[in-house]
Amino acid sequence: MSAHRFNQPLSGNAMPRTGGPATMMRLPAAGTAEGLDACFLGIPMDIGTSNRPGTRLGPRQIRDESRMIRPYNMATGAAPFEHLQVADIGDVPVNLFDLKKSVEIIAEHYRGVLRHGAVPLTLGGDHTLTWPILRAVAERHGPVALIHVDAHSDTNEEMFGEREAHGCPFRRAWEEGCLQNGKVFQIGLRGTGYSRADFDWGRERGWTCIQAEACWHRSLTPLMAEIREKIGDAPVYLSYDIDSLDPAFAPGTGTVEVGGLTTMQGLEIIRGTAGLNLVGCDLVEVSPPYDPAGNTAVIAANFLFEMLCALPGVPQGR
Protein backbone atom coordinates (compact mmCIF):
# COMPACT_ATOMS: atom_id res chain seq x y z
CA MET A 1 0.00 0.00 0.00
CA SER A 2 1.37 3.38 -0.95
CA ALA A 3 2.26 5.60 1.97
CA HIS A 4 0.69 8.50 0.08
CA ARG A 5 -2.72 7.04 -0.67
CA PHE A 6 -4.01 8.83 2.44
CA ASN A 7 -3.34 12.23 4.01
CA GLN A 8 -0.01 12.44 5.81
CA PRO A 9 1.11 14.74 8.62
CA LEU A 10 3.60 17.30 7.37
CA SER A 11 7.06 15.86 7.98
CA GLY A 12 9.53 17.64 10.23
CA ASN A 13 12.09 17.04 7.50
CA ALA A 14 10.01 19.00 4.97
CA MET A 15 9.10 21.91 7.26
CA PRO A 16 10.53 22.73 10.70
CA ARG A 17 8.14 21.64 13.42
CA THR A 18 7.93 25.22 14.61
CA GLY A 19 6.26 26.07 11.28
CA GLY A 20 3.61 24.64 9.06
CA PRO A 21 -0.18 24.51 9.51
CA ALA A 22 -1.69 24.91 12.98
CA THR A 23 -3.72 21.72 12.66
CA MET A 24 -3.67 18.52 14.68
CA MET A 25 -0.35 16.84 13.86
CA ARG A 26 -0.01 19.34 10.97
CA LEU A 27 -2.49 17.28 8.98
CA PRO A 28 -4.38 18.75 6.04
CA ALA A 29 -7.44 20.78 7.00
CA ALA A 30 -10.87 19.89 5.66
CA GLY A 31 -14.16 21.74 5.73
CA THR A 32 -16.24 18.65 6.49
CA ALA A 33 -15.79 14.97 7.28
CA GLU A 34 -16.75 13.91 3.76
CA GLY A 35 -14.43 11.21 2.46
CA LEU A 36 -12.71 10.75 5.83
CA ASP A 37 -12.40 7.60 7.94
CA ALA A 38 -11.58 9.62 11.05
CA CYS A 39 -11.26 13.29 11.88
CA PHE A 40 -9.92 15.56 14.58
CA LEU A 41 -12.12 18.45 15.63
CA GLY A 42 -12.17 20.89 18.51
CA ILE A 43 -14.86 22.21 20.82
CA PRO A 44 -13.40 25.41 22.35
CA MET A 45 -15.70 25.90 25.33
CA ASP A 46 -15.51 26.26 29.09
CA ILE A 47 -18.96 27.65 29.90
CA GLY A 48 -19.91 24.38 31.59
CA THR A 49 -16.98 24.66 34.00
CA SER A 50 -17.53 24.97 37.76
CA ASN A 51 -14.03 25.84 39.00
CA ARG A 52 -11.06 27.13 37.00
CA PRO A 53 -11.94 28.22 33.44
CA GLY A 54 -9.70 28.13 30.37
CA THR A 55 -10.66 24.96 28.51
CA ARG A 56 -11.98 27.07 25.64
CA LEU A 57 -8.29 27.48 24.82
CA GLY A 58 -7.58 23.73 25.06
CA PRO A 59 -8.07 22.68 21.41
CA ARG A 60 -5.75 25.38 20.15
CA GLN A 61 -2.91 24.43 22.49
CA ILE A 62 -3.39 20.70 21.93
CA ARG A 63 -2.98 21.30 18.20
CA ASP A 64 0.12 23.40 18.81
CA GLU A 65 1.75 20.79 21.03
CA SER A 66 0.87 18.00 18.58
CA ARG A 67 3.52 19.25 16.15
CA MET A 68 6.17 16.85 17.49
CA ILE A 69 4.12 13.68 17.00
CA ARG A 70 5.39 11.44 14.21
CA PRO A 71 3.14 9.13 12.17
CA TYR A 72 4.32 5.73 13.44
CA ASN A 73 3.59 4.33 16.90
CA MET A 74 6.88 2.75 17.96
CA ALA A 75 5.27 0.89 20.88
CA THR A 76 2.27 -0.72 19.17
CA GLY A 77 3.42 -0.73 15.56
CA ALA A 78 0.27 1.13 14.52
CA ALA A 79 0.60 3.30 11.41
CA PRO A 80 -2.83 4.94 11.14
CA PHE A 81 -2.00 7.16 8.15
CA GLU A 82 -1.28 4.08 6.04
CA HIS A 83 -4.81 2.76 6.59
CA LEU A 84 -7.18 5.66 7.29
CA GLN A 85 -8.00 8.94 5.60
CA VAL A 86 -7.70 11.53 8.37
CA ALA A 87 -7.90 15.33 8.49
CA ASP A 88 -8.49 18.16 10.94
CA ILE A 89 -11.96 19.55 10.29
CA GLY A 90 -11.66 22.57 12.57
CA ASP A 91 -13.86 23.57 15.48
CA VAL A 92 -17.53 23.44 16.41
CA PRO A 93 -18.97 27.00 16.40
CA VAL A 94 -20.36 26.90 19.93
CA ASN A 95 -22.20 29.84 21.49
CA LEU A 96 -19.99 30.95 24.39
CA PHE A 97 -22.86 32.95 25.87
CA ASP A 98 -25.38 30.09 26.00
CA LEU A 99 -24.51 26.60 27.20
CA LYS A 100 -27.95 25.18 26.44
CA LYS A 101 -27.80 26.34 22.84
CA SER A 102 -24.24 25.03 22.58
CA VAL A 103 -25.40 21.53 23.58
CA GLU A 104 -27.67 21.35 20.53
CA ILE A 105 -25.09 23.07 18.29
CA ILE A 106 -22.63 20.30 19.19
CA ALA A 107 -25.16 17.51 18.68
CA GLU A 108 -26.13 18.82 15.25
CA HIS A 109 -22.50 19.30 14.21
CA TYR A 110 -21.71 15.69 15.12
CA ARG A 111 -24.75 14.41 13.29
CA GLY A 112 -23.14 15.86 10.19
CA VAL A 113 -19.77 14.28 10.93
CA LEU A 114 -21.34 10.88 11.58
CA ARG A 115 -23.46 11.01 8.43
CA HIS A 116 -20.19 10.84 6.51
CA GLY A 117 -19.18 7.71 8.42
CA ALA A 118 -16.12 9.30 10.01
CA VAL A 119 -15.01 8.49 13.54
CA PRO A 120 -14.71 11.79 15.48
CA LEU A 121 -11.70 12.41 17.73
CA THR A 122 -12.55 15.48 19.80
CA LEU A 123 -10.25 18.05 21.37
CA GLY A 124 -11.94 19.70 24.36
CA GLY A 125 -13.23 21.80 25.85
CA ASP A 126 -15.10 21.12 29.13
CA HIS A 127 -16.75 17.76 29.74
CA THR A 128 -20.28 18.98 29.11
CA LEU A 129 -19.54 18.40 25.42
CA THR A 130 -19.55 14.60 25.72
CA TRP A 131 -23.30 14.52 26.36
CA PRO A 132 -24.38 16.01 23.00
CA ILE A 133 -21.73 13.94 21.21
CA LEU A 134 -23.17 10.78 22.77
CA ARG A 135 -26.64 11.93 21.72
CA ALA A 136 -25.52 12.09 18.08
CA VAL A 137 -23.50 8.86 18.32
CA ALA A 138 -26.46 6.95 19.80
CA GLU A 139 -28.75 8.23 17.05
CA ARG A 140 -26.42 6.61 14.53
CA HIS A 141 -25.19 3.50 16.36
CA GLY A 142 -27.79 2.90 19.05
CA PRO A 143 -26.85 2.84 22.76
CA VAL A 144 -23.10 2.47 23.16
CA ALA A 145 -20.65 1.00 25.62
CA LEU A 146 -18.62 3.67 27.40
CA ILE A 147 -15.09 3.83 28.75
CA HIS A 148 -14.92 7.00 30.83
CA VAL A 149 -11.55 7.91 32.38
CA ASP A 150 -11.88 10.69 34.94
CA ALA A 151 -11.31 11.80 38.52
CA HIS A 152 -15.04 12.56 38.74
CA SER A 153 -18.10 10.50 37.89
CA ASP A 154 -19.85 13.46 36.20
CA THR A 155 -23.25 12.02 37.10
CA ASN A 156 -24.63 14.95 39.11
CA GLU A 157 -28.35 15.63 38.86
CA GLU A 158 -27.59 19.35 38.65
CA MET A 159 -25.04 22.05 39.45
CA PHE A 160 -26.27 25.39 40.77
CA GLY A 161 -29.74 24.29 39.76
CA GLU A 162 -28.70 23.70 36.14
CA ARG A 163 -28.85 20.33 34.38
CA GLU A 164 -26.30 21.37 31.73
CA ALA A 165 -22.80 21.39 33.27
CA HIS A 166 -19.53 19.53 33.12
CA GLY A 167 -20.46 17.55 36.22
CA CYS A 168 -23.64 16.14 34.64
CA PRO A 169 -22.98 14.77 31.12
CA PHE A 170 -23.19 11.07 31.83
CA ARG A 171 -26.42 11.31 33.79
CA ARG A 172 -27.94 13.27 30.92
CA ALA A 173 -26.66 10.70 28.40
CA TRP A 174 -28.08 7.89 30.52
CA GLU A 175 -31.46 9.64 30.75
CA GLU A 176 -31.56 9.86 26.97
CA GLY A 177 -30.86 6.14 26.58
CA CYS A 178 -27.44 6.62 25.00
CA LEU A 179 -25.59 4.03 27.11
CA GLN A 180 -25.54 0.25 27.57
CA ASN A 181 -25.64 0.06 31.37
CA GLY A 182 -23.81 -3.25 31.68
CA LYS A 183 -20.98 -1.94 29.50
CA VAL A 184 -20.11 1.37 31.16
CA PHE A 185 -16.69 1.58 32.81
CA GLN A 186 -15.51 4.58 34.83
CA ILE A 187 -11.79 4.50 35.68
CA GLY A 188 -9.80 6.75 38.04
CA LEU A 189 -12.56 8.18 40.26
CA ARG A 190 -11.17 9.77 43.40
CA GLY A 191 -11.01 12.76 45.71
CA THR A 192 -13.48 14.09 48.23
CA GLY A 193 -17.27 14.00 47.98
CA TYR A 194 -20.46 15.09 49.61
CA SER A 195 -21.45 11.64 50.88
CA ARG A 196 -20.31 8.03 51.00
CA ALA A 197 -22.57 7.29 48.03
CA ASP A 198 -21.17 9.84 45.57
CA PHE A 199 -19.77 7.23 43.18
CA ASP A 200 -22.63 4.77 43.64
CA TRP A 201 -25.16 6.31 41.24
CA GLY A 202 -23.52 4.53 38.32
CA ARG A 203 -22.97 1.31 40.25
CA GLU A 204 -26.69 1.18 41.00
CA ARG A 205 -27.29 1.12 37.24
CA GLY A 206 -24.86 -1.68 36.57
CA TRP A 207 -21.85 0.46 35.73
CA THR A 208 -18.34 -0.60 36.75
CA CYS A 209 -16.79 2.26 38.74
CA ILE A 210 -13.09 1.78 39.48
CA GLN A 211 -11.64 4.22 41.98
CA ALA A 212 -8.09 5.46 41.54
CA GLU A 213 -6.83 3.72 44.67
CA ALA A 214 -7.58 0.37 43.01
CA CYS A 215 -5.21 1.41 40.20
CA TRP A 216 -2.27 2.53 42.31
CA HIS A 217 1.09 0.78 41.76
CA ARG A 218 -0.20 -1.61 39.10
CA SER A 219 -0.48 -2.06 35.39
CA LEU A 220 -3.94 -1.49 33.92
CA THR A 221 -3.31 -3.82 30.97
CA PRO A 222 -5.10 -6.74 32.70
CA LEU A 223 -8.06 -4.48 33.52
CA MET A 224 -8.38 -3.47 29.88
CA ALA A 225 -8.35 -7.14 28.82
CA GLU A 226 -11.33 -7.71 31.13
CA ILE A 227 -13.10 -4.64 29.77
CA ARG A 228 -12.57 -5.72 26.16
CA GLU A 229 -14.06 -9.11 26.94
CA LYS A 230 -17.12 -7.57 28.60
CA ILE A 231 -17.73 -5.03 25.83
CA GLY A 232 -17.29 -7.53 23.00
CA ASP A 233 -18.36 -6.20 19.62
CA ALA A 234 -20.65 -3.45 20.95
CA PRO A 235 -20.05 0.07 19.63
CA VAL A 236 -17.98 1.88 22.25
CA TYR A 237 -17.17 5.51 23.00
CA LEU A 238 -14.02 6.57 24.87
CA SER A 239 -14.14 9.77 26.90
CA TYR A 240 -10.84 10.77 28.52
CA ASP A 241 -10.77 13.64 31.02
CA ILE A 242 -7.19 14.83 31.45
CA ASP A 243 -7.86 15.33 35.19
CA SER A 244 -7.85 11.53 35.51
CA LEU A 245 -4.09 11.97 35.58
CA ASP A 246 -2.34 13.04 38.74
CA PRO A 247 -1.71 16.80 38.73
CA ALA A 248 2.02 16.05 38.85
CA PHE A 249 1.59 15.05 35.20
CA ALA A 250 -1.30 17.28 34.11
CA PRO A 251 -1.73 20.45 36.19
CA GLY A 252 -3.39 22.29 33.31
CA THR A 253 -6.99 21.47 34.11
CA GLY A 254 -9.86 23.00 36.02
CA THR A 255 -10.58 20.52 38.81
CA VAL A 256 -7.41 18.77 39.93
CA GLU A 257 -7.44 15.87 42.39
CA VAL A 258 -4.42 14.24 44.04
CA GLY A 259 -3.60 10.54 43.75
CA GLY A 260 -4.42 10.15 40.08
CA LEU A 261 -3.34 7.90 37.25
CA THR A 262 0.09 8.08 35.64
CA THR A 263 0.71 8.83 31.98
CA MET A 264 1.84 5.22 31.58
CA GLN A 265 -1.50 3.96 32.92
CA GLY A 266 -3.29 6.35 30.58
CA LEU A 267 -1.41 4.83 27.65
CA GLU A 268 -2.30 1.33 28.85
CA ILE A 269 -5.99 2.27 28.94
CA ILE A 270 -6.03 3.80 25.46
CA ARG A 271 -3.89 1.12 23.86
CA GLY A 272 -6.12 -1.42 25.58
CA THR A 273 -9.09 -0.25 23.49
CA ALA A 274 -7.50 -1.57 20.28
CA GLY A 275 -9.70 -4.33 18.92
CA LEU A 276 -12.92 -2.72 20.17
CA ASN A 277 -15.50 -1.16 17.86
CA LEU A 278 -14.57 2.42 18.73
CA VAL A 279 -17.10 4.84 17.22
CA GLY A 280 -15.78 8.03 18.81
CA CYS A 281 -13.30 9.42 21.32
CA ASP A 282 -12.68 12.66 23.14
CA LEU A 283 -9.93 14.23 25.27
CA VAL A 284 -11.35 16.98 27.45
CA GLU A 285 -10.66 19.53 30.19
CA VAL A 286 -7.25 20.82 29.06
CA SER A 287 -6.92 24.35 30.50
CA PRO A 288 -3.73 25.98 29.17
CA PRO A 289 -3.60 28.94 31.60
CA TYR A 290 -2.78 26.54 34.46
CA ASP A 291 0.16 24.92 32.66
CA PRO A 292 2.07 27.58 30.71
CA ALA A 293 4.81 25.05 29.86
CA GLY A 294 2.29 23.11 27.78
CA ASN A 295 3.01 19.69 29.27
CA THR A 296 -0.69 18.93 29.84
CA ALA A 297 -1.43 19.67 26.19
CA VAL A 298 1.55 17.56 25.08
CA ILE A 299 0.05 14.59 26.94
CA ALA A 300 -3.39 15.33 25.50
CA ALA A 301 -2.07 15.47 21.94
CA ASN A 302 -0.23 12.18 22.34
CA PHE A 303 -3.26 10.50 23.90
CA LEU A 304 -5.39 11.62 20.94
CA PHE A 305 -2.84 10.11 18.55
CA GLU A 306 -2.98 6.89 20.57
CA MET A 307 -6.77 6.92 20.18
CA LEU A 308 -6.35 7.22 16.42
CA CYS A 309 -3.92 4.29 16.52
CA ALA A 310 -6.51 2.15 18.34
CA LEU A 311 -9.35 2.70 15.85
CA PRO A 312 -10.84 -0.16 13.83
CA GLY A 313 -8.97 -0.61 10.57
CA VAL A 314 -5.55 0.14 12.06
CA PRO A 315 -3.48 -3.06 12.44
CA GLN A 316 -1.45 -3.38 15.62
CA GLY A 317 1.97 -4.37 14.34
CA ARG A 318 3.50 -5.65 17.54
C-alpha positions as CSV (number, residue, x, y, z in Angstrom):
1,M,0.0,0.0,0.0
2,S,1.4,3.4,-0.9
3,A,2.3,5.6,2.0
4,H,0.7,8.5,0.1
5,R,-2.7,7.0,-0.7
6,F,-4.0,8.8,2.4
7,N,-3.3,12.2,4.0
8,Q,0.0,12.4,5.8
9,P,1.1,14.7,8.6
10,L,3.6,17.3,7.4
11,S,7.1,15.9,8.0
12,G,9.5,17.6,10.2
13,N,12.1,17.0,7.5
14,A,10.0,19.0,5.0
15,M,9.1,21.9,7.3
16,P,10.5,22.7,10.7
17,R,8.1,21.6,13.4
18,T,7.9,25.2,14.6
19,G,6.3,26.1,11.3
20,G,3.6,24.6,9.1
21,P,-0.2,24.5,9.5
22,A,-1.7,24.9,13.0
23,T,-3.7,21.7,12.7
24,M,-3.7,18.5,14.7
25,M,-0.3,16.8,13.9
26,R,0.0,19.3,11.0
27,L,-2.5,17.3,9.0
28,P,-4.4,18.7,6.0
29,A,-7.4,20.8,7.0
30,A,-10.9,19.9,5.7
31,G,-14.2,21.7,5.7
32,T,-16.2,18.6,6.5
33,A,-15.8,15.0,7.3
34,E,-16.8,13.9,3.8
35,G,-14.4,11.2,2.5
36,L,-12.7,10.7,5.8
37,D,-12.4,7.6,7.9
38,A,-11.6,9.6,11.1
39,C,-11.3,13.3,11.9
40,F,-9.9,15.6,14.6
41,L,-12.1,18.4,15.6
42,G,-12.2,20.9,18.5
43,I,-14.9,22.2,20.8
44,P,-13.4,25.4,22.3
45,M,-15.7,25.9,25.3
46,D,-15.5,26.3,29.1
47,I,-19.0,27.7,29.9
48,G,-19.9,24.4,31.6
49,T,-17.0,24.7,34.0
50,S,-17.5,25.0,37.8
51,N,-14.0,25.8,39.0
52,R,-11.1,27.1,37.0
53,P,-11.9,28.2,33.4
54,G,-9.7,28.1,30.4
55,T,-10.7,25.0,28.5
56,R,-12.0,27.1,25.6
57,L,-8.3,27.5,24.8
58,G,-7.6,23.7,25.1
59,P,-8.1,22.7,21.4
60,R,-5.7,25.4,20.1
61,Q,-2.9,24.4,22.5
62,I,-3.4,20.7,21.9
63,R,-3.0,21.3,18.2
64,D,0.1,23.4,18.8
65,E,1.8,20.8,21.0
66,S,0.9,18.0,18.6
67,R,3.5,19.2,16.1
68,M,6.2,16.8,17.5
69,I,4.1,13.7,17.0
70,R,5.4,11.4,14.2
71,P,3.1,9.1,12.2
72,Y,4.3,5.7,13.4
73,N,3.6,4.3,16.9
74,M,6.9,2.8,18.0
75,A,5.3,0.9,20.9
76,T,2.3,-0.7,19.2
77,G,3.4,-0.7,15.6
78,A,0.3,1.1,14.5
79,A,0.6,3.3,11.4
80,P,-2.8,4.9,11.1
81,F,-2.0,7.2,8.2
82,E,-1.3,4.1,6.0
83,H,-4.8,2.8,6.6
84,L,-7.2,5.7,7.3
85,Q,-8.0,8.9,5.6
86,V,-7.7,11.5,8.4
87,A,-7.9,15.3,8.5
88,D,-8.5,18.2,10.9
89,I,-12.0,19.6,10.3
90,G,-11.7,22.6,12.6
91,D,-13.9,23.6,15.5
92,V,-17.5,23.4,16.4
93,P,-19.0,27.0,16.4
94,V,-20.4,26.9,19.9
95,N,-22.2,29.8,21.5
96,L,-20.0,30.9,24.4
97,F,-22.9,32.9,25.9
98,D,-25.4,30.1,26.0
99,L,-24.5,26.6,27.2
100,K,-28.0,25.2,26.4
101,K,-27.8,26.3,22.8
102,S,-24.2,25.0,22.6
103,V,-25.4,21.5,23.6
104,E,-27.7,21.3,20.5
105,I,-25.1,23.1,18.3
106,I,-22.6,20.3,19.2
107,A,-25.2,17.5,18.7
108,E,-26.1,18.8,15.2
109,H,-22.5,19.3,14.2
110,Y,-21.7,15.7,15.1
111,R,-24.8,14.4,13.3
112,G,-23.1,15.9,10.2
113,V,-19.8,14.3,10.9
114,L,-21.3,10.9,11.6
115,R,-23.5,11.0,8.4
116,H,-20.2,10.8,6.5
117,G,-19.2,7.7,8.4
118,A,-16.1,9.3,10.0
119,V,-15.0,8.5,13.5
120,P,-14.7,11.8,15.5
121,L,-11.7,12.4,17.7
122,T,-12.5,15.5,19.8
123,L,-10.2,18.1,21.4
124,G,-11.9,19.7,24.4
125,G,-13.2,21.8,25.8
126,D,-15.1,21.1,29.1
127,H,-16.7,17.8,29.7
128,T,-20.3,19.0,29.1
129,L,-19.5,18.4,25.4
130,T,-19.5,14.6,25.7
131,W,-23.3,14.5,26.4
132,P,-24.4,16.0,23.0
133,I,-21.7,13.9,21.2
134,L,-23.2,10.8,22.8
135,R,-26.6,11.9,21.7
136,A,-25.5,12.1,18.1
137,V,-23.5,8.9,18.3
138,A,-26.5,6.9,19.8
139,E,-28.7,8.2,17.1
140,R,-26.4,6.6,14.5
141,H,-25.2,3.5,16.4
142,G,-27.8,2.9,19.1
143,P,-26.8,2.8,22.8
144,V,-23.1,2.5,23.2
145,A,-20.7,1.0,25.6
146,L,-18.6,3.7,27.4
147,I,-15.1,3.8,28.7
148,H,-14.9,7.0,30.8
149,V,-11.5,7.9,32.4
150,D,-11.9,10.7,34.9
151,A,-11.3,11.8,38.5
152,H,-15.0,12.6,38.7
153,S,-18.1,10.5,37.9
154,D,-19.8,13.5,36.2
155,T,-23.2,12.0,37.1
156,N,-24.6,14.9,39.1
157,E,-28.3,15.6,38.9
158,E,-27.6,19.4,38.7
159,M,-25.0,22.1,39.5
160,F,-26.3,25.4,40.8
161,G,-29.7,24.3,39.8
162,E,-28.7,23.7,36.1
163,R,-28.9,20.3,34.4
164,E,-26.3,21.4,31.7
165,A,-22.8,21.4,33.3
166,H,-19.5,19.5,33.1
167,G,-20.5,17.5,36.2
168,C,-23.6,16.1,34.6
169,P,-23.0,14.8,31.1
170,F,-23.2,11.1,31.8
171,R,-26.4,11.3,33.8
172,R,-27.9,13.3,30.9
173,A,-26.7,10.7,28.4
174,W,-28.1,7.9,30.5
175,E,-31.5,9.6,30.8
176,E,-31.6,9.9,27.0
177,G,-30.9,6.1,26.6
178,C,-27.4,6.6,25.0
179,L,-25.6,4.0,27.1
180,Q,-25.5,0.3,27.6
181,N,-25.6,0.1,31.4
182,G,-23.8,-3.3,31.7
183,K,-21.0,-1.9,29.5
184,V,-20.1,1.4,31.2
185,F,-16.7,1.6,32.8
186,Q,-15.5,4.6,34.8
187,I,-11.8,4.5,35.7
188,G,-9.8,6.7,38.0
189,L,-12.6,8.2,40.3
190,R,-11.2,9.8,43.4
191,G,-11.0,12.8,45.7
192,T,-13.5,14.1,48.2
193,G,-17.3,14.0,48.0
194,Y,-20.5,15.1,49.6
195,S,-21.4,11.6,50.9
196,R,-20.3,8.0,51.0
197,A,-22.6,7.3,48.0
198,D,-21.2,9.8,45.6
199,F,-19.8,7.2,43.2
200,D,-22.6,4.8,43.6
201,W,-25.2,6.3,41.2
202,G,-23.5,4.5,38.3
203,R,-23.0,1.3,40.3
204,E,-26.7,1.2,41.0
205,R,-27.3,1.1,37.2
206,G,-24.9,-1.7,36.6
207,W,-21.8,0.5,35.7
208,T,-18.3,-0.6,36.7
209,C,-16.8,2.3,38.7
210,I,-13.1,1.8,39.5
211,Q,-11.6,4.2,42.0
212,A,-8.1,5.5,41.5
213,E,-6.8,3.7,44.7
214,A,-7.6,0.4,43.0
215,C,-5.2,1.4,40.2
216,W,-2.3,2.5,42.3
217,H,1.1,0.8,41.8
218,R,-0.2,-1.6,39.1
219,S,-0.5,-2.1,35.4
220,L,-3.9,-1.5,33.9
221,T,-3.3,-3.8,31.0
222,P,-5.1,-6.7,32.7
223,L,-8.1,-4.5,33.5
224,M,-8.4,-3.5,29.9
225,A,-8.4,-7.1,28.8
226,E,-11.3,-7.7,31.1
227,I,-13.1,-4.6,29.8
228,R,-12.6,-5.7,26.2
229,E,-14.1,-9.1,26.9
230,K,-17.1,-7.6,28.6
231,I,-17.7,-5.0,25.8
232,G,-17.3,-7.5,23.0
233,D,-18.4,-6.2,19.6
234,A,-20.6,-3.5,20.9
235,P,-20.1,0.1,19.6
236,V,-18.0,1.9,22.3
237,Y,-17.2,5.5,23.0
238,L,-14.0,6.6,24.9
239,S,-14.1,9.8,26.9
240,Y,-10.8,10.8,28.5
241,D,-10.8,13.6,31.0
242,I,-7.2,14.8,31.5
243,D,-7.9,15.3,35.2
244,S,-7.8,11.5,35.5
245,L,-4.1,12.0,35.6
246,D,-2.3,13.0,38.7
247,P,-1.7,16.8,38.7
248,A,2.0,16.1,38.9
249,F,1.6,15.0,35.2
250,A,-1.3,17.3,34.1
251,P,-1.7,20.5,36.2
252,G,-3.4,22.3,33.3
253,T,-7.0,21.5,34.1
254,G,-9.9,23.0,36.0
255,T,-10.6,20.5,38.8
256,V,-7.4,18.8,39.9
257,E,-7.4,15.9,42.4
258,V,-4.4,14.2,44.0
259,G,-3.6,10.5,43.7
260,G,-4.4,10.2,40.1
261,L,-3.3,7.9,37.2
262,T,0.1,8.1,35.6
263,T,0.7,8.8,32.0
264,M,1.8,5.2,31.6
265,Q,-1.5,4.0,32.9
266,G,-3.3,6.4,30.6
267,L,-1.4,4.8,27.7
268,E,-2.3,1.3,28.9
269,I,-6.0,2.3,28.9
270,I,-6.0,3.8,25.5
271,R,-3.9,1.1,23.9
272,G,-6.1,-1.4,25.6
273,T,-9.1,-0.2,23.5
274,A,-7.5,-1.6,20.3
275,G,-9.7,-4.3,18.9
276,L,-12.9,-2.7,20.2
277,N,-15.5,-1.2,17.9
278,L,-14.6,2.4,18.7
279,V,-17.1,4.8,17.2
280,G,-15.8,8.0,18.8
281,C,-13.3,9.4,21.3
282,D,-12.7,12.7,23.1
283,L,-9.9,14.2,25.3
284,V,-11.4,17.0,27.5
285,E,-10.7,19.5,30.2
286,V,-7.2,20.8,29.1
287,S,-6.9,24.3,30.5
288,P,-3.7,26.0,29.2
289,P,-3.6,28.9,31.6
290,Y,-2.8,26.5,34.5
291,D,0.2,24.9,32.7
292,P,2.1,27.6,30.7
293,A,4.8,25.1,29.9
294,G,2.3,23.1,27.8
295,N,3.0,19.7,29.3
296,T,-0.7,18.9,29.8
297,A,-1.4,19.7,26.2
298,V,1.6,17.6,25.1
299,I,0.1,14.6,26.9
300,A,-3.4,15.3,25.5
301,A,-2.1,15.5,21.9
302,N,-0.2,12.2,22.3
303,F,-3.3,10.5,23.9
304,L,-5.4,11.6,20.9
305,F,-2.8,10.1,18.6
306,E,-3.0,6.9,20.6
307,M,-6.8,6.9,20.2
308,L,-6.4,7.2,16.4
309,C,-3.9,4.3,16.5
310,A,-6.5,2.1,18.3
311,L,-9.4,2.7,15.8
312,P,-10.8,-0.2,13.8
313,G,-9.0,-0.6,10.6
314,V,-5.5,0.1,12.1
315,P,-3.5,-3.1,12.4
316,Q,-1.4,-3.4,15.6
317,G,2.0,-4.4,14.3
318,R,3.5,-5.7,17.5
